Amino acid sequence: MSKTVEQSLYKEKTMKKPEYIYIPYPPINNKTFSEMSKREALSFFSWFIENLDARIHNMCEYLQFQGGFDPETLHVLWRAIIGKYGSVPQNELSSAISCAGLYLAETLRHQYPHLTWECRLKGPKYGDKNMPVLTGFYEYSYHPPFPMYFEPENMIRVQASRLYDHTADEGQLYRLFELWSKHARDVKSLPKTQGDG
């Protein structure tokens, strides 16, 4: 990435330290997702969709990151997260990390328009049941291909774990984007094989 392109992805810095603007979660009575009723899960999903853009916007403002959902910006985003580690309150960093996962998911969705957000009501009890997931991914090595679900919260936490042992690098999100891109072909566009009818 050229220096000019990289600089264009950052907003002009000001003397005032940016403050993180929180959007509080809706009350869910301290339940885990797997403990939620269908009604509670759908209510949370509605909140998730309604606040998705605002949460990403607040993260970008906090990190002074221009965004744009171009895959190349994932390098700049994760570098900004790495740069905040150890220098800001943990709750601010944790919120920014969560929203970085949303940004990664939206970058995938912008590149592959058939991907959609859904509430995974029938997921495994100790997996992503009742959680907002990005759908439209498939494992193509099997016939027929079976669906895969991108759950951004857990995906990004795995990447963030490398902050704590100082092995994080700016390419992590981009590599995750490339990995999931391999599963993002629209299954309806795949050529039929013998026996499909």
C-alpha positions as CSV (number, residue, x, y, z in Angstrom):
1,M,0.0,0.0,0.0
2,S,1.5,3.4,-1.0
3,K,2.1,6.0,1.6
4,T,-0.3,8.4,-0.1
5,V,-3.2,5.8,-0.1
6,E,-2.4,5.0,3.6
7,Q,-2.5,8.6,4.6
8,S,-5.8,9.1,2.8
9,L,-7.4,6.4,5.0
10,Y,-6.7,8.4,8.2
11,K,-8.6,11.5,9.2
12,E,-6.7,14.6,10.1
13,K,-5.7,14.2,13.8
14,T,-6.7,16.9,16.3
15,M,-5.2,17.9,19.6
16,K,-8.2,16.6,21.5
17,K,-8.2,12.9,22.3
18,P,-11.2,11.2,20.7
19,E,-13.8,9.8,23.1
20,Y,-15.5,6.5,22.5
21,I,-19.3,6.9,22.1
22,Y,-21.0,3.8,23.5
23,I,-24.3,2.5,22.2
24,P,-25.6,0.5,25.2
25,Y,-26.9,-3.0,24.6
26,P,-30.6,-3.5,25.1
27,P,-31.6,-5.2,28.4
28,I,-31.4,-9.0,28.1
29,N,-31.6,-9.8,31.8
30,N,-28.0,-11.1,31.9
31,K,-28.9,-14.0,29.6
32,T,-26.5,-15.6,27.3
33,F,-27.6,-15.9,23.7
34,S,-28.3,-19.6,24.0
35,E,-30.6,-18.8,27.0
36,M,-32.7,-16.3,25.1
37,S,-36.2,-17.0,23.9
38,K,-37.0,-16.7,20.2
39,R,-38.7,-13.4,20.9
40,E,-35.7,-12.0,22.9
41,A,-33.3,-13.1,20.2
42,L,-35.2,-11.4,17.4
43,S,-35.5,-8.3,19.5
44,F,-31.8,-8.2,20.0
45,F,-31.3,-8.8,16.3
46,S,-33.5,-5.8,15.4
47,W,-31.4,-3.7,17.8
48,F,-28.2,-5.1,16.1
49,I,-29.3,-4.1,12.6
50,E,-30.6,-0.7,13.6
51,N,-27.4,0.2,15.3
52,L,-24.9,-1.5,13.0
53,D,-23.9,1.6,11.0
54,A,-23.7,3.8,14.1
55,R,-21.5,1.4,16.0
56,I,-19.0,1.2,13.0
57,H,-19.1,4.9,12.7
58,N,-18.3,5.5,16.3
59,M,-15.4,3.1,16.1
60,C,-14.0,4.9,13.1
61,E,-14.3,8.2,14.8
62,Y,-12.5,6.9,17.9
63,L,-9.7,5.3,15.9
64,Q,-9.5,8.3,13.5
65,F,-10.0,5.7,10.7
66,Q,-11.6,6.7,7.4
67,G,-13.1,3.3,6.6
68,G,-14.8,2.7,3.3
69,F,-15.1,-1.1,3.3
70,D,-12.3,-1.7,0.9
71,P,-10.5,-4.9,1.9
72,E,-7.1,-3.0,1.9
73,T,-8.4,-0.8,4.7
74,L,-8.4,-3.9,7.0
75,H,-4.6,-3.5,7.3
76,V,-5.0,0.1,8.5
77,L,-7.9,-0.7,10.9
78,W,-6.0,-3.5,12.7
79,R,-2.9,-1.4,12.9
80,A,-4.9,1.2,14.6
81,I,-6.3,-1.3,17.1
82,I,-2.8,-2.6,17.8
83,G,-1.6,0.9,18.4
84,K,-4.3,1.5,21.0
85,Y,-3.4,-1.6,23.0
86,G,-2.0,-0.7,26.4
87,S,-2.6,3.1,26.0
88,V,-6.4,3.3,26.4
89,P,-8.9,2.0,28.9
90,Q,-9.7,-1.7,28.4
91,N,-13.4,-1.1,28.0
92,E,-12.8,1.3,25.1
93,L,-10.4,-1.1,23.4
94,S,-12.8,-4.0,23.9
95,S,-15.7,-2.0,22.3
96,A,-13.5,-1.0,19.4
97,I,-12.4,-4.6,18.8
98,S,-16.0,-5.7,18.7
99,C,-16.9,-3.1,16.1
100,A,-13.8,-4.0,14.1
101,G,-15.4,-7.4,13.8
102,L,-18.6,-5.7,12.4
103,Y,-16.4,-3.7,10.0
104,L,-14.8,-6.9,8.7
105,A,-18.2,-8.5,8.2
106,E,-19.6,-5.5,6.4
107,T,-16.5,-5.4,4.2
108,L,-17.3,-9.0,3.2
109,R,-20.9,-8.1,2.6
110,H,-19.9,-5.1,0.4
111,Q,-17.7,-7.3,-1.7
112,Y,-20.3,-10.2,-2.0
113,P,-23.8,-8.6,-2.1
114,H,-25.6,-12.0,-1.7
115,L,-24.4,-12.2,1.9
116,T,-27.1,-11.2,4.4
117,W,-27.4,-10.8,8.2
118,E,-29.7,-13.2,10.0
119,C,-30.6,-14.2,13.5
120,R,-29.4,-17.9,13.8
121,L,-32.3,-19.3,15.8
122,K,-31.4,-22.9,15.1
123,G,-27.7,-22.8,15.9
124,P,-26.0,-25.2,18.3
125,K,-26.7,-24.5,21.9
126,Y,-23.1,-23.7,22.9
127,G,-22.2,-22.2,19.5
128,D,-23.8,-19.3,17.7
129,K,-27.5,-20.0,18.6
130,N,-29.6,-16.8,18.6
131,M,-26.7,-14.7,17.5
132,P,-26.5,-12.3,14.6
133,V,-24.5,-14.0,11.8
134,L,-23.6,-13.2,8.3
135,T,-25.0,-15.9,6.0
136,G,-24.3,-16.9,2.4
137,F,-21.0,-18.7,2.9
138,Y,-20.6,-22.4,1.9
139,E,-18.0,-25.2,2.3
140,Y,-17.6,-26.2,-1.3
141,S,-15.5,-29.3,-0.8
142,Y,-18.6,-31.2,0.0
143,H,-21.5,-32.1,-2.3
144,P,-23.9,-30.5,-1.9
145,P,-22.1,-27.5,-0.3
146,F,-23.1,-26.9,3.3
147,P,-23.7,-23.5,4.8
148,M,-21.3,-21.7,7.0
149,Y,-22.0,-18.7,9.3
150,F,-19.8,-15.8,10.1
151,E,-20.3,-14.6,13.7
152,P,-18.2,-11.5,14.0
153,E,-17.9,-11.3,17.8
154,N,-16.2,-14.6,18.3
155,M,-14.2,-14.2,15.1
156,I,-12.6,-11.0,16.1
157,R,-12.0,-12.1,19.7
158,V,-9.8,-14.9,18.4
159,Q,-7.7,-12.3,16.5
160,A,-7.6,-10.0,19.5
161,S,-6.1,-12.7,21.7
162,R,-2.8,-12.2,19.9
163,L,-2.7,-8.6,21.3
164,Y,-2.1,-10.0,24.8
165,D,0.9,-12.1,23.9
166,H,2.3,-9.4,21.5
167,T,2.1,-11.6,18.4
168,A,-0.6,-9.4,16.6
169,D,0.2,-8.1,13.2
170,E,-1.6,-5.8,10.9
171,G,-2.4,-8.5,8.3
172,Q,-4.7,-10.5,10.5
173,L,-8.0,-9.1,9.4
174,Y,-7.1,-9.2,5.8
175,R,-6.1,-12.8,6.0
176,L,-9.4,-13.6,7.7
177,F,-11.2,-11.7,4.9
178,E,-9.3,-13.8,2.3
179,L,-10.2,-17.0,4.1
180,W,-13.9,-16.3,4.2
181,S,-13.9,-15.0,0.6
182,K,-13.1,-18.5,-0.5
183,H,-16.5,-19.5,1.0
184,A,-18.4,-16.5,-0.3
185,R,-19.3,-17.6,-3.9
186,D,-23.1,-17.6,-4.4
187,V,-24.0,-21.3,-4.3
188,K,-26.9,-20.6,-6.8
189,S,-24.3,-19.6,-9.4
190,L,-22.2,-22.8,-9.1
191,P,-22.4,-25.1,-12.1
192,K,-24.5,-28.2,-11.5
193,T,-22.8,-31.6,-11.4
194,Q,-24.2,-34.9,-12.7
195,G,-27.0,-36.0,-10.5
196,D,-28.2,-32.5,-9.5
197,G,-31.2,-33.0,-11.8
